[in-house]
Amino acid sequence: MHRSIRCRLGLIGLCLVALTGAAAPLAAQPSAESEVLVTPGWLAGRLSDPKIRTIDLGKTATQFAAGHIPGAQFVDWRVDIVDSSEPGQFLVAPAAAVEALLSRLGIHADSTIVLYDSQSSRIAARMFWVLRYYGHRDVRILDGGSNAWEAADGHLESGLTSVAATDYRITESKPSLRVDRAWVRSALGQPDIAIVDARAEEFYSGESIGTPFRGDQPNARAGHIPGAKNFFWADHFNPDGTFKSAAELRSAYEALGIIPTDTVISYCHVGLQASTPWFVLSELLGFADVRLYDASMAEWANMTDTELVLGKD
């Protein structure tokens, strides 16, 4: 059984009195069942629900074993969700590998998957995109991640949690969520297509050069894709690691000239940071057509047939 969890009034507006035995469900929380962002209180009241599968990302196996949300499963984001056949790029893992991973984690097609990390949800956002790409319907992110859970006095457990394996099968995928270099090149200059560069400004401007995934050599060239607007991934968050309000985020994108009727492409160094604007635009702001350039600069900046622009737009 899980211990009871005490949640601070300032964070979720309610207080759970500590009880002996299983974790007691909290009273109704502001996050509705249909929302993709959930609060610590929402998750605390569902820790014993067999339909909920919580995934901890962003840690090493040792860090995970030292402390994690009760019942959470460990995913090594550097290995488990990456295509191992392309070692220089952080490309999405093939379907068979994702099926094996979700089976090992005890996940069913109708499971509610709650993702969290300790790195401002950027890895959780990437995992969210992977799951959406492979058609899993019910995915949530714990808003604020590990920090929010601990700030709410959430209990941590150590060691590993064993679960019964399942036989997860991907029955549909959404290839339109992912684009390649050729697609991006064909989109350049199109009036209804917007491009978001999620890297820090120094990389966008070309002042600094990034490196491929696990690389120690810099990219061949610096700069950004023509027409791209810079919206640093970390600027989507409040200081406490929670996502900024939809109104703030919508206003920021409108200031860049990016509107809901646009088809939007997001990219970064290797496709990890770009998952944050993808998540915000697609899931929080309701843009109908948002795509991730998975190979990102690890590919584009190392090709001879691609154009790069230096400076700030």
C-alpha positions as CSV (number, residue, x, y, z in Angstrom):
1,M,0.0,0.0,0.0
2,H,1.1,3.5,-0.6
3,R,1.3,6.0,2.3
4,S,-1.0,9.0,2.4
5,I,0.1,12.2,0.8
6,R,-0.2,15.6,2.3
7,C,-0.6,18.4,-0.2
8,R,0.0,22.1,0.7
9,L,-2.9,24.5,0.6
10,G,-0.9,27.0,-1.5
11,L,-0.3,24.5,-4.3
12,I,-3.6,22.8,-4.8
13,G,-6.0,24.6,-2.5
14,L,-6.9,21.6,-0.4
15,C,-5.3,19.6,2.3
16,L,-5.3,15.8,2.7
17,V,-5.1,14.7,6.3
18,A,-2.6,11.9,6.7
19,L,-4.2,8.6,7.2
20,T,-2.9,5.1,8.0
21,G,-3.0,2.7,5.1
22,A,-3.7,3.2,1.4
23,A,-3.4,6.6,-0.1
24,A,-6.8,8.3,0.2
25,P,-8.3,10.1,-2.9
26,L,-8.3,13.9,-2.7
27,A,-11.3,16.0,-3.2
28,A,-12.0,17.3,-6.7
29,Q,-9.0,19.1,-8.2
30,P,-9.0,21.9,-10.8
31,S,-7.6,19.6,-13.5
32,A,-10.5,17.8,-15.3
33,E,-10.2,14.2,-16.5
34,S,-9.9,15.3,-20.1
35,E,-7.0,17.7,-19.5
36,V,-3.5,16.7,-20.5
37,L,-1.9,18.5,-17.6
38,V,-2.6,17.1,-14.1
39,T,-1.7,18.3,-10.6
40,P,0.0,16.4,-7.8
41,G,-3.3,16.2,-6.1
42,W,-5.0,14.6,-9.1
43,L,-2.3,12.0,-9.3
44,A,-2.1,11.4,-5.5
45,G,-5.8,10.4,-5.4
46,R,-5.2,7.8,-8.2
47,L,-2.0,6.1,-7.2
48,S,-3.8,2.8,-6.5
49,D,-5.9,2.9,-9.7
50,P,-4.7,0.0,-11.9
51,K,-5.5,2.0,-15.1
52,I,-2.9,4.6,-14.2
53,R,0.7,4.0,-15.2
54,T,3.2,6.6,-14.1
55,I,6.5,7.0,-15.9
56,D,9.5,8.7,-14.5
57,L,11.9,10.2,-17.1
58,G,15.1,12.2,-16.9
59,K,16.9,10.2,-14.3
60,T,19.6,7.5,-14.2
61,A,18.6,4.1,-12.9
62,T,20.4,4.9,-9.7
63,Q,18.6,8.2,-9.2
64,F,15.3,6.6,-9.9
65,A,15.9,3.8,-7.3
66,A,16.8,6.4,-4.7
67,G,13.4,8.1,-4.9
68,H,10.4,8.3,-7.2
69,I,6.6,8.7,-7.1
70,P,5.1,5.5,-5.7
71,G,4.4,3.0,-8.4
72,A,6.2,4.9,-11.1
73,Q,8.2,3.0,-13.7
74,F,11.6,4.0,-14.9
75,V,12.3,4.8,-18.6
76,D,15.8,5.7,-19.7
77,W,15.1,8.4,-22.3
78,R,18.6,8.2,-23.8
79,V,18.1,4.6,-24.7
80,D,14.5,3.3,-24.5
81,I,12.8,5.8,-26.8
82,V,15.6,6.3,-29.3
83,D,16.3,4.5,-32.7
84,S,19.5,2.7,-31.9
85,S,20.3,2.3,-35.6
86,E,21.0,6.0,-35.9
87,P,23.4,6.7,-33.1
88,G,24.1,10.3,-34.1
89,Q,20.5,11.3,-34.0
90,F,17.7,11.3,-31.4
91,L,15.1,9.8,-33.7
92,V,11.9,8.2,-32.4
93,A,12.3,4.5,-31.7
94,P,10.7,2.0,-34.2
95,A,7.3,0.6,-33.4
96,A,8.6,-2.8,-32.3
97,A,10.9,-1.2,-29.7
98,V,8.0,1.0,-28.3
99,E,5.7,-2.0,-28.1
100,A,8.3,-3.9,-26.1
101,L,8.9,-1.0,-23.8
102,L,5.2,-0.4,-23.1
103,S,4.7,-4.1,-22.6
104,R,7.5,-4.2,-20.0
105,L,5.9,-1.3,-18.2
106,G,2.6,-3.1,-17.9
107,I,0.7,-0.7,-20.1
108,H,-2.5,-1.5,-21.9
109,A,-4.1,0.3,-24.9
110,D,-6.6,1.9,-22.5
111,S,-4.1,2.8,-19.7
112,T,-3.9,6.4,-18.6
113,I,-0.2,7.2,-18.8
114,V,1.1,10.0,-16.6
115,L,4.6,11.3,-17.4
116,Y,6.9,13.4,-15.3
117,D,10.6,14.4,-15.1
118,S,12.9,16.7,-13.1
119,Q,13.9,18.7,-16.1
120,S,11.0,21.2,-16.7
121,S,8.9,18.6,-18.5
122,R,10.9,18.7,-21.7
123,I,11.6,15.0,-21.6
124,A,8.0,14.3,-20.6
125,A,6.9,16.3,-23.6
126,R,9.1,14.2,-25.8
127,M,7.7,11.0,-24.5
128,F,4.2,12.5,-24.9
129,W,4.9,13.1,-28.5
130,V,6.3,9.5,-29.0
131,L,3.1,8.1,-27.4
132,R,0.9,10.3,-29.6
133,Y,2.9,9.4,-32.7
134,Y,2.2,5.7,-32.0
135,G,-1.5,6.3,-31.3
136,H,-1.8,6.0,-27.5
137,R,-4.9,7.9,-26.6
138,D,-4.8,8.8,-22.9
139,V,-1.5,10.6,-22.0
140,R,-1.0,13.2,-19.3
141,I,1.9,15.2,-17.9
142,L,2.3,16.0,-14.3
143,D,2.6,19.8,-14.4
144,G,5.8,20.9,-12.7
145,G,7.1,17.3,-12.6
146,S,9.2,16.0,-9.6
147,N,9.5,19.5,-8.1
148,A,5.8,20.0,-8.0
149,W,5.3,16.6,-6.4
150,E,7.9,17.2,-3.7
151,A,6.7,20.8,-3.1
152,A,3.3,19.3,-2.3
153,D,4.9,17.0,0.3
154,G,4.3,14.0,-2.0
155,H,5.7,10.8,-0.7
156,L,8.6,9.2,-2.5
157,E,9.5,5.5,-2.5
158,S,12.8,3.8,-3.2
159,G,13.7,0.7,-5.1
160,L,11.9,-0.7,-8.1
161,T,8.2,-1.5,-8.6
162,S,7.4,-4.7,-10.3
163,V,4.4,-4.9,-12.6
164,A,3.0,-7.7,-14.7
165,A,4.0,-7.4,-18.3
166,T,1.4,-6.9,-21.0
167,D,1.3,-7.6,-24.7
168,Y,1.0,-4.0,-26.0
169,R,0.4,-3.7,-29.7
170,I,0.4,-0.5,-31.8
171,T,-2.7,-0.5,-34.0
172,E,-2.4,2.9,-35.5
173,S,0.2,5.6,-35.8
174,K,0.1,9.3,-36.8
175,P,2.9,9.9,-39.4
176,S,1.7,13.4,-39.9
177,L,3.1,14.4,-36.5
178,R,6.7,13.9,-37.9
179,V,8.4,15.5,-40.9
180,D,11.7,14.8,-42.6
181,R,14.2,17.1,-44.3
182,A,12.6,16.9,-47.7
183,W,9.2,17.9,-46.2
184,V,10.8,20.9,-44.4
185,R,12.6,22.0,-47.6
186,S,9.3,21.9,-49.5
187,A,7.6,24.0,-46.9
188,L,10.1,26.9,-46.9
189,G,8.5,30.1,-47.9
190,Q,4.9,28.8,-47.8
191,P,2.6,31.4,-46.4
192,D,0.6,29.2,-44.1
193,I,3.5,27.2,-42.7
194,A,5.3,28.5,-39.6
195,I,8.6,27.1,-38.2
196,V,9.6,27.3,-34.5
197,D,13.2,27.0,-33.4
198,A,13.2,25.8,-29.8
199,R,16.9,26.3,-29.2
200,A,18.5,29.0,-27.1
201,E,19.0,32.3,-28.9
202,E,22.8,31.9,-29.2
203,F,22.2,28.7,-31.3
204,Y,19.4,30.3,-33.3
205,S,21.6,33.3,-34.3
206,G,24.6,31.1,-35.1
207,E,26.7,32.6,-32.3
208,S,27.2,29.0,-31.0
209,I,27.1,25.7,-32.9
210,G,25.3,22.7,-31.5
211,T,26.3,19.0,-31.6
212,P,24.6,15.9,-32.7
213,F,23.1,13.4,-30.2
214,R,25.9,12.0,-28.0
215,G,28.4,13.9,-30.2
216,D,31.5,15.6,-29.1
217,Q,32.1,17.3,-32.5
218,P,30.1,20.4,-33.4
219,N,27.8,20.5,-36.3
220,A,29.3,21.4,-39.7
221,R,27.4,24.8,-39.8
222,A,25.6,27.2,-37.6
223,G,22.4,29.2,-37.9
224,H,18.7,28.5,-38.3
225,I,16.3,27.3,-40.9
226,P,15.1,30.1,-43.2
227,G,11.9,31.8,-41.9
228,A,12.1,30.1,-38.4
229,K,11.0,32.0,-35.4
230,N,12.9,31.6,-32.1
231,F,10.9,30.5,-29.1
232,F,13.3,28.9,-26.5
233,W,11.8,25.8,-25.0
234,A,12.4,26.9,-21.4
235,D,10.4,30.1,-22.0
236,H,7.2,28.1,-22.1
237,F,7.5,27.5,-18.3
238,N,7.0,29.5,-15.1
239,P,9.9,29.8,-12.6
240,D,8.5,26.8,-10.7
241,G,8.6,24.5,-13.7
242,T,4.9,24.5,-14.4
243,F,3.6,25.5,-17.9
244,K,2.7,29.1,-18.4
245,S,-1.0,29.8,-18.9
246,A,-2.6,29.2,-22.3
247,A,-3.3,33.0,-22.5
248,E,0.4,33.9,-22.0
249,L,1.5,31.2,-24.5
250,R,-1.0,32.1,-27.1
251,S,-0.1,35.8,-26.8
252,A,3.6,35.0,-27.2
253,Y,3.0,32.9,-30.3
254,E,0.8,35.6,-31.8
255,A,3.6,38.1,-31.3
256,L,5.7,35.9,-33.5
257,G,3.0,35.8,-36.1
258,I,2.1,32.2,-35.5
259,I,-1.7,31.6,-35.4
260,P,-3.9,28.5,-35.1
261,T,-4.6,28.2,-38.8
262,D,-0.9,27.7,-39.5
263,T,0.8,24.4,-40.0
264,V,3.6,24.6,-37.6
265,I,7.0,22.7,-37.7
266,S,9.1,22.6,-34.5
267,Y,12.8,21.7,-34.4
268,C,15.8,22.1,-32.1
269,H,19.2,20.4,-31.8
270,V,18.0,16.7,-31.9
271,G,14.2,16.9,-31.6
272,L,14.1,16.8,-27.8
273,Q,13.6,20.5,-26.9
274,A,11.3,20.9,-29.9
275,S,8.8,18.6,-28.2
276,T,7.9,21.4,-25.8
277,P,6.5,23.8,-28.4
278,W,4.9,20.9,-30.2
279,F,3.1,19.9,-26.9
280,V,2.1,23.5,-26.1
281,L,0.8,24.3,-29.6
282,S,-0.9,21.0,-30.2
283,E,-2.2,20.0,-26.7
284,L,-2.6,23.3,-24.8
285,L,-3.4,25.8,-27.5
286,G,-5.3,23.5,-29.8
287,F,-3.5,24.1,-33.1
288,A,-4.8,21.6,-35.6
289,D,-1.6,20.8,-37.4
290,V,1.7,20.7,-35.5
291,R,4.6,18.6,-36.7
292,L,8.0,17.8,-35.3
293,Y,11.2,17.7,-37.4
294,D,12.6,14.8,-35.6
295,A,16.1,14.9,-37.0
296,S,16.4,18.7,-36.5
297,M,19.8,20.3,-36.6
298,A,21.6,17.1,-36.1
299,E,20.7,16.4,-39.7
300,W,20.0,19.9,-41.2
301,A,23.2,21.6,-40.1
302,N,25.3,18.7,-41.4
303,M,23.9,18.4,-44.9
304,T,25.3,20.2,-48.0
305,D,21.9,20.8,-49.6
306,T,20.3,22.8,-46.8
307,E,20.2,26.5,-46.2
308,L,21.0,28.2,-42.9
309,V,20.5,31.8,-41.9
310,L,22.8,33.7,-39.4
311,G,21.6,36.4,-37.1
312,K,18.3,37.2,-35.3
313,D,15.2,37.8,-37.3
